[in-house]
Amino acid sequence: MTLKLAMITTDTTDAEELGAWWARVTGAEIAETNDGWFVIVKGGSLPVTLAFQKVEDPTLGKNRLHLDLTTEDLEGATEHLLASGATLVERRGDENFAWHTLADPQGNEFCIAGEHAA
């Protein structure tokens, strides 16, 4: 038996809003909306499909699984994401390796680093 990663799903109280945000910041498209309860985002710079599932009660606390993204311009990407509605959690690392932890508009944390770090 072989398992393959099909998509990464995030619970949210507003699947359409959060799916649209991730589509916008990754250059992807919303492939399906399923009446707003399950939104699928594909394409753009995404190597896998992202999905956003509407739940009544969000999980509180730090997410146990998060996305690690890479970019050629860490500072420029961070500023773009902040202007798009993300919040900065912390700038981390040192002159040898740096990454930034941010949160999407619903508080789900993710990290970005320079492409050489991947």
C-alpha positions as semicolon CSV with decimal commas, in nm:
position;residue;x (nm);y (nm);z (nm)
1;M;0,000;0,000;0,000
2;T;0,133;0,345;-0,097
3;L;0,010;0,668;0,060
4;K;0,035;0,998;-0,126
5;L;-0,025;1,347;0,008
6;A;-0,343;1,474;-0,157
7;M;-0,398;1,806;0,018
8;I;-0,341;1,999;0,337
9;T;-0,664;2,094;0,514
10;T;-0,709;2,373;0,768
11;D;-1,011;2,407;0,997
12;T;-1,162;2,756;0,997
13;T;-1,480;2,939;1,091
14;D;-1,492;3,101;0,743
15;A;-1,363;2,867;0,471
16;E;-1,440;3,103;0,181
17;E;-1,264;3,402;0,335
18;L;-0,953;3,212;0,441
19;G;-0,938;3,016;0,114
20;A;-0,959;3,341;-0,082
21;W;-0,677;3,491;0,124
22;W;-0,444;3,194;0,066
23;A;-0,534;3,189;-0,306
24;R;-0,451;3,559;-0,332
25;V;-0,112;3,543;-0,154
26;T;0,005;3,230;-0,342
27;G;-0,126;3,326;-0,687
28;A;-0,353;3,022;-0,680
29;E;-0,721;2,982;-0,766
30;I;-1,023;2,861;-0,578
31;A;-1,109;2,534;-0,752
32;E;-1,422;2,450;-0,549
33;T;-1,631;2,617;-0,279
34;N;-1,884;2,347;-0,183
35;D;-2,138;2,596;-0,048
36;G;-1,872;2,757;0,172
37;W;-1,813;2,461;0,399
38;F;-1,510;2,317;0,214
39;V;-1,297;2,534;-0,014
40;I;-1,020;2,393;-0,235
41;V;-0,728;2,609;-0,352
42;K;-0,493;2,494;-0,632
43;G;-0,224;2,624;-0,863
44;G;-0,007;2,931;-0,840
45;S;0,303;2,863;-0,633
46;L;0,139;2,575;-0,443
47;P;0,301;2,233;-0,489
48;V;-0,002;2,069;-0,325
49;T;-0,371;2,148;-0,289
50;L;-0,485;2,347;0,013
51;A;-0,831;2,298;0,157
52;F;-1,024;2,497;0,416
53;Q;-1,299;2,323;0,611
54;K;-1,562;2,519;0,799
55;V;-1,597;2,419;1,164
56;E;-1,815;2,565;1,438
57;D;-1,548;2,562;1,709
58;P;-1,194;2,660;1,610
59;T;-0,902;2,480;1,772
60;L;-0,746;2,705;2,032
61;G;-0,374;2,735;2,093
62;K;-0,073;2,685;1,869
63;N;-0,138;2,473;1,562
64;R;0,053;2,145;1,571
65;L;0,106;2,137;1,194
66;H;0,205;2,439;0,988
67;L;0,320;2,533;0,640
68;D;0,685;2,616;0,572
69;L;0,714;2,839;0,265
70;T;1,026;2,955;0,081
71;T;1,099;3,270;-0,115
72;E;1,387;3,442;-0,293
73;D;1,316;3,763;-0,094
74;L;1,238;3,697;0,272
75;E;1,194;4,061;0,372
76;G;0,991;4,150;0,063
77;A;0,764;3,846;0,101
78;T;0,714;3,921;0,470
79;E;0,614;4,280;0,399
80;H;0,378;4,167;0,120
81;L;0,209;3,914;0,350
82;L;0,177;4,169;0,631
83;A;0,019;4,418;0,390
84;S;-0,218;4,141;0,276
85;G;-0,351;4,076;0,627
86;A;-0,102;3,839;0,790
87;T;0,044;3,921;1,130
88;L;0,404;3,884;1,239
89;V;0,459;3,634;1,519
90;E;0,839;3,655;1,529
91;R;1,149;3,709;1,317
92;R;1,382;3,418;1,397
93;G;1,731;3,292;1,327
94;D;2,056;3,475;1,266
95;E;2,277;3,593;0,979
96;N;2,337;3,230;0,875
97;F;1,974;3,123;0,859
98;A;1,667;3,337;0,913
99;W;1,296;3,269;0,892
100;H;0,982;3,453;0,990
101;T;0,680;3,308;1,164
102;L;0,355;3,474;1,064
103;A;-0,015;3,403;1,113
104;D;-0,288;3,416;0,849
105;P;-0,598;3,632;0,911
106;Q;-0,750;3,358;1,131
107;G;-0,438;3,306;1,342
108;N;-0,298;2,990;1,176
109;E;0,080;3,013;1,200
110;F;0,315;2,951;0,906
111;C;0,683;3,015;0,839
112;I;0,872;3,162;0,546
113;A;1,246;3,136;0,476
114;G;1,485;3,205;0,191
115;E;1,483;2,938;-0,083
116;H;1,839;2,830;-0,002
117;A;1,706;2,707;0,335
118;A;1,469;2,448;0,193
